[in-house]
C-alpha cells in the first residue's frame, strides 16, 4: 500500500485535494488507519487519479468525472470527449476572431491615430423586404445554440423532402437582449410555400448591411435604431437578420455579411 504522502507525490496532487476527493467519494483510499487516521492507497488507484487530473484539465467538473467513474461507461465518456472537442474548437475560433479584431484596431490606430472607433459607415435604407417562406424553430436559447437548431431544421427539411433556398435567418422576439437566454426564432428558407411554417418579411423595414464579426452587430443595431428615432419612425415588429455570407460558407470572418431588418411604421 502507498501512504497518502507518497501517493500525493506520485500523482502530483496535494494531500488536501486527496482528502477532499475522499470526502466527496470521488477517490476513496483503500484503508484508513483506525488509530492514526492515515490514508493508504493501492497502486491500481494511481491510474484512476491520473485520469481524474486529465479530465479536470480538459474542463470537466468533479461531478461529471465522478459520474464517469461510477458508471464505468466508456461510450458515455467518449461522447463527452467528442462534445468537449467541439466546445474547444468553438472557443479557439472565437479567440481567433477576437485576435483578428484586436489586430485590426491596432492597425487602424497606427493609420489614423484613433483607437476603439466603431463602424460608422452603415447605410440605412427603407426597403420593402422580400417575403421569405421558412421552416422555423422558436424557443428560449443562447446564441451558442444556433448551430444545433439550424442542424435540426436541415434534418427536418430532408425528412419532409423540401428544398432549402439557401436563406438562413434569425428573428429576435424579446424586447431586451440576453445572450444566454432569449426568445429567438431561427429559420431556413424553403421553396415549397405550402410546407412552410410561416413567412418573414414582406413589409417596410429600416435595413442595413453589417460586414464582419457578429460580435460587432450591436454597432449596426445602434445605428439603425438611432436612424429610426431621428426620422420619426416606430418599430412595428421584431428585428431579424439574414446571414448572406457566414462561417458556414467557409469564408474568413471579415467577409461575413449580415442583412439587418427592422419592420417600421411612420409615426
NORMO-V306135 format. One line per field, one symbol per residue. ss: DSSP state (A for helix, B for strand, O for the rest). phi: phi as a letter, one per 40 degrees, with the letter a starting at -180 (. if undefined). burial: 1 if it has 24 or more other ideal C-beta (glycine too) atoms within 12 Angstrom, else 0. A space follows every 50 residues. Layout:
BEGIN
ss=???
phi=???
burial=???
END
This chain:
BEGIN
ss=OBBAAAAAAAAOOOAAAAAAAAAOOOOOOOBBOOOOOOBBBOOAAAAAAA AAAAAAAOOOOAAAAAAAAAAOOAAAAAAAAAAAAAAAAAAAAAAAAAAA AAAAAAAAAAAAOOOOOOOOOOOOBBBBOOOBBBBBBBBBBOAAAAAAAA AAAAAAAAAOOOOBBBBBBBBBOOOOOOOOOBBBBBBBBBOOAAAOOBBB OOOBBBBBBBBOOAAAAAAAAAAAAAAAAAOOBBBOOOOBBBBBBOAAAO OOAAAOBBBBBBBBBBO
phi=.bcccccccccfbccdccccccccgcacccabccccgccbbccccccccc cccccccchccccccccccccgccccccccccccdccccccccccccccc cccccccccccbgbbfcbdbbcccbcbccccbcbcbabacabcccdddcc dcccccccccfbbcchcbaabbcccbbbdcabcbbbabcbccdcbccabb ggacbcbabbbhccccddcccccccccdccbfbbcbiccabbccbacccg bcdcccbbcbbbdbbcc
burial=01010011001010000100110001111000000000111000100110 11101000010001100110000000100100000000000000001000 10010000000000000010010100001001111111001010011011 00110110000101001111110000000001011111110000011011 10101111111111111011101110110000001001111110011000 00100111111111000
END
